[in-house]
Amino acid sequence: MRKTILAVSFLVCCSLAAAQQTLNNDAVIKLVKAGLSDDLIVTTINASPGAYDTSANGLIALKSAGVSDKLVSAIVVKAAGTVPAASTSTAGNVAPGGMGSVLAGVPAGVDSVGVYYQDPSGAWQEVNAEVVNFKTGGAVKHLASVGIVKGDVNGMIAGTRSRLAMKVPASFIFYVPEGRSPGEYQLLHLHVNKDNREFRSATGGVVHQKGGAQKDMVDYSPKKIAPRVYQIVLGSEITRGEFGFLPPLDMASEKSIASSGKMYTFSLE
């Protein structure tokens, strides 16, 4: 009996010591390779001090080692110093209607750079991007061939309606690339023509000067909920129609960046 009590005490002490051990990327990889469940590893991450590498290279190394998106998200949240939400539901971090209450970390489903929307069930889904062609000097050219453009440019998207239809209040999340800010994403009102949607945009992201692009731009207020993650809620102040989030256009060289030539479109009903 005494031997049993000593053995149990030893295991408890070992468990407490492990819980106080500072975890890092390599430690999480070892737990994954040992066959522990994601839920158990998340609990360990939340309960233990951590010193994680959440740089692009660090996250890529985790994925290459077979670490799931759920665990990577837990690492990012822990490294940011936020506390996981107590709710067990998928949309537990967001109040009904898309208005954020006290958001803790990144909601489930938001796992990479992009734009996301909250569907009627409360889950977060990625917004599919549509190709944009830009019209300058009377000729339509893809952004990759435009090069350095000063002032306003006219954009054109095929089709008269977005595949994503939403009702207000409409809630979105931006997961922005490193070095970018949500203010560089222009929210534009699209004009519907016979077979396409058009808009006028100012190159270079945020517009500080008066110009033709101003009439198509819609103001919005992003709320930071985690590093590089922002929530936007469009309410009744927004008119109904066709809209799109245009990622920042980098005109520093003649080569287009990865986000060039696309727009995250949606319809407000």
C-alpha distance (Angstrom), angle and dihedral (degrees) to the residues before:
residue distance angle dihedral
M1 . . .
R2 3.81 . .
K3 3.82 90.3 .
T4 3.80 90.4 52.1
I5 3.81 92.3 51.6
L6 3.81 90.9 49.0
A7 3.80 91.3 49.5
V8 3.80 92.4 50.4
S9 3.80 91.1 47.3
F10 3.80 90.1 51.0
L11 3.82 92.0 52.1
V12 3.80 91.7 48.5
C13 3.80 91.4 50.9
C14 3.81 90.9 49.0
S15 3.79 90.9 50.3
L16 3.82 91.7 50.4
A17 3.78 91.0 48.4
A18 3.82 91.1 50.3
A19 3.79 90.7 49.4
Q20 3.81 90.2 55.8
Q21 3.80 94.1 47.0
T22 3.79 113.5 110.0
L23 3.79 107.8 -114.1
N24 3.80 125.4 -148.6
N25 3.79 137.3 175.3
D26 3.82 93.2 -78.5
A27 3.81 91.9 50.8
V28 3.81 91.5 53.4
I29 3.81 90.7 48.5
K30 3.83 89.2 52.5
L31 3.82 90.8 51.3
V32 3.82 90.1 50.7
K33 3.81 92.7 48.9
A34 3.81 89.2 48.3
G35 3.81 88.1 63.2
L36 3.81 99.4 -112.7
S37 3.80 115.4 156.4
D38 3.81 121.2 -104.4
D39 3.81 91.2 -117.1
L40 3.80 92.4 54.2
I41 3.81 92.4 47.0
V42 3.83 91.4 48.6
T43 3.81 89.0 52.3
T44 3.80 89.6 50.4
I45 3.82 92.0 49.0
N46 3.79 91.5 50.2
A47 3.81 93.6 46.6
S48 3.80 98.4 44.5
P49 3.80 133.4 66.1
G50 3.78 111.7 -105.9
A51 3.79 141.5 -160.2
Y52 3.79 103.8 -170.3
D53 3.77 133.5 176.1
T54 3.83 104.4 -133.4
S55 3.80 96.2 168.5
A56 3.80 118.2 122.6
N57 3.81 90.6 -97.4
G58 3.80 91.5 47.3
L59 3.81 93.2 52.2
I60 3.81 92.0 45.2
A61 3.81 89.7 52.1
L62 3.82 90.1 51.9
K63 3.81 92.4 51.3
S64 3.81 91.3 45.8
A65 3.80 89.0 54.1
G66 3.81 91.4 55.5
V67 3.81 99.2 -100.8
S68 3.83 110.2 155.0
D69 3.81 125.0 -121.8
K70 3.81 88.5 -112.1
L71 3.81 91.4 59.5
V72 3.81 93.5 42.5
S73 3.81 88.9 52.6
A74 3.83 90.4 50.2
I75 3.81 90.0 51.1
V76 3.82 92.4 49.8
V77 3.81 91.5 48.4
K78 3.82 91.8 47.8
A79 3.80 92.4 47.4
A80 3.81 89.8 50.6
G81 3.79 90.3 56.0
T82 3.82 95.3 -119.7
V83 3.79 125.5 137.4
P84 3.82 120.1 -123.2
A85 3.79 115.4 -112.5
A86 3.80 116.8 -98.5
S87 3.81 93.2 -136.9
T88 3.79 116.7 97.6
S89 3.80 95.8 -155.0
T90 3.77 121.5 103.1
A91 3.78 92.7 -118.1
G92 3.79 95.4 35.8
N93 3.80 92.7 120.6
V94 3.79 93.6 61.0
A95 3.78 128.9 61.2
P96 3.84 120.1 -129.0
G97 3.76 114.7 -73.7
G98 3.80 93.7 30.9
M99 3.82 96.7 -81.3
G100 3.78 107.9 138.9
S101 3.78 118.3 -126.6
V102 3.80 114.7 -174.4
L103 3.79 98.6 -28.1
A104 3.78 114.4 -155.5
G105 3.77 114.5 -161.1
V106 3.76 126.1 -40.4
P107 3.83 119.0 -30.2
A108 3.78 117.8 -118.0
G109 3.79 112.2 -87.2
V110 3.82 95.3 33.4
D111 3.79 98.9 101.5
S112 3.81 108.9 137.2
V113 3.81 143.3 24.4
G114 3.80 111.2 -61.9
V115 3.80 145.4 77.6
Y116 3.81 121.5 -67.5
Y117 3.81 135.0 -170.9
Q118 3.78 132.2 -157.3
D119 3.80 111.9 -118.2
P120 3.84 124.2 -147.2
S121 3.82 91.0 -90.7
G122 3.81 91.0 57.2
A123 3.81 95.2 -109.0
W124 3.80 121.5 130.0
Q125 3.81 118.3 -118.3
E126 3.79 130.9 -177.5
V127 3.81 116.6 -106.1
N128 3.80 110.4 -126.1
A129 3.79 113.7 -128.3
E130 3.79 124.6 -130.3
V131 3.80 125.6 -147.5
V132 3.81 116.7 -102.1
N133 3.79 125.1 -154.1
F134 3.79 117.9 -162.2
K135 3.79 123.3 -141.6
T136 3.80 118.7 -148.3
G137 3.78 130.3 162.1
G138 3.81 92.4 3.2
A139 3.80 93.8 -59.4
V140 3.79 128.3 99.9
K141 3.76 113.3 -127.5
H142 3.77 133.1 170.0
L143 3.79 111.7 -112.3
A144 3.79 91.0 -113.2
S145 3.82 88.8 69.0
V146 3.79 98.5 40.1
G147 3.79 97.8 80.1
I148 3.77 118.9 -177.4
V149 3.80 110.2 2.8
K150 3.78 125.0 -178.2
G151 3.80 124.0 -151.8
D152 3.79 123.6 -8.5
V153 3.78 128.7 -2.7
N154 3.80 128.8 -167.8
G155 3.80 116.5 -127.4
M156 3.78 126.9 -157.8
I157 3.82 130.0 -163.3
A158 3.80 122.6 -170.0
G159 3.80 117.3 -115.2
T160 3.77 131.6 32.5
R161 3.80 99.7 -107.6
S162 3.79 139.2 38.6
R163 3.79 118.7 -119.0
L164 3.81 89.0 -130.2
A165 3.82 113.3 76.6
M166 3.82 118.3 -175.2
K167 3.77 139.4 176.6
V168 3.79 126.1 -139.2
P169 2.92 131.3 -67.1
A170 3.81 85.9 51.5
S171 3.80 116.5 -176.7
F172 3.81 124.9 -155.5
I173 3.79 136.5 175.9
F174 3.80 126.0 -151.1
Y175 3.80 117.5 -154.1
V176 3.81 97.1 -169.3
P177 3.82 127.4 -159.3
E178 3.78 119.8 -105.7
G179 3.80 110.8 -74.6
R180 3.81 94.8 19.0
S181 3.80 130.1 109.4
P182 3.83 130.1 -151.6
G183 3.81 90.2 -116.9
E184 3.80 88.7 69.9
Y185 3.80 90.2 66.1
Q186 3.80 108.3 88.1
L187 3.81 117.7 -147.4
L188 3.80 104.9 -148.0
H189 3.80 133.4 -171.2
L190 3.81 108.7 -133.4
H191 3.80 123.3 -140.9
V192 3.80 112.7 -137.8
N193 3.80 116.5 -135.7
K194 3.79 131.2 176.3
D195 3.79 95.8 -73.9
N196 3.80 107.2 -1.5
R197 3.80 147.4 33.9
E198 3.79 121.0 -116.2
F199 3.78 137.3 -168.0
R200 3.80 140.4 171.6
S201 3.78 116.9 -125.0
A202 3.79 135.8 -177.5
T203 3.80 114.1 -128.4
G204 3.76 120.8 -121.4
G205 3.80 101.1 41.0
V206 3.81 119.0 -97.5
V207 3.81 114.0 52.8
H208 3.81 116.2 -136.8
Q209 3.78 99.0 163.1
K210 3.78 132.4 65.7
G211 3.77 115.0 -102.0
G212 3.78 147.5 129.8
A213 3.79 91.4 -75.4
Q214 3.78 91.5 65.1
K215 3.81 94.2 75.7
D216 3.81 92.3 59.4
M217 3.81 96.7 44.0
V218 3.81 120.7 96.7
D219 3.81 122.2 -156.9
Y220 3.81 119.5 -126.5
S221 3.80 135.8 170.9
P222 3.82 117.4 -130.5
K223 3.81 119.7 -153.6
K224 3.80 118.8 -153.4
I225 3.80 112.4 -129.7
A226 3.82 99.7 165.3
P227 3.81 138.2 -7.6
R228 3.84 107.3 -53.5
V229 3.84 90.3 -6.0
Y230 3.82 121.3 109.5
Q231 3.80 134.6 174.2
I232 3.81 124.2 -142.1
V233 3.80 124.3 -170.1
L234 3.81 120.2 -166.1
G235 3.79 111.7 -158.3
S236 3.77 139.5 179.7
E237 3.80 91.8 -60.5
I238 3.83 88.6 75.8
T239 3.80 116.8 87.0
R240 3.80 119.2 -127.8
G241 3.79 120.1 -101.1
E242 3.80 142.4 74.8
F243 3.81 119.7 -28.2
G244 3.77 141.2 166.6
F245 3.80 142.1 -170.2
L246 3.80 109.3 -128.0
P247 3.83 113.3 -155.9
P248 3.82 117.8 -134.0
L249 3.80 113.5 -71.8
D250 3.78 111.9 -137.4
M251 3.79 107.5 -153.2
A252 3.79 95.2 169.6
S253 3.80 90.8 110.4
E254 3.78 139.5 13.8
K255 3.79 90.6 -103.3
S256 3.79 117.3 88.1
I257 3.78 120.0 -127.8
A258 3.81 121.9 -126.5
S259 3.81 93.3 -91.9
S260 3.80 95.3 49.3
G261 3.77 121.2 110.3
K262 3.81 97.0 25.5
M263 3.79 139.4 92.5
Y264 3.80 132.5 -165.8
T265 3.82 100.5 -130.1
F266 3.80 133.3 -168.5
S267 3.81 140.8 162.5
L268 3.79 123.1 -126.2
E269 3.79 113.6 -148.0
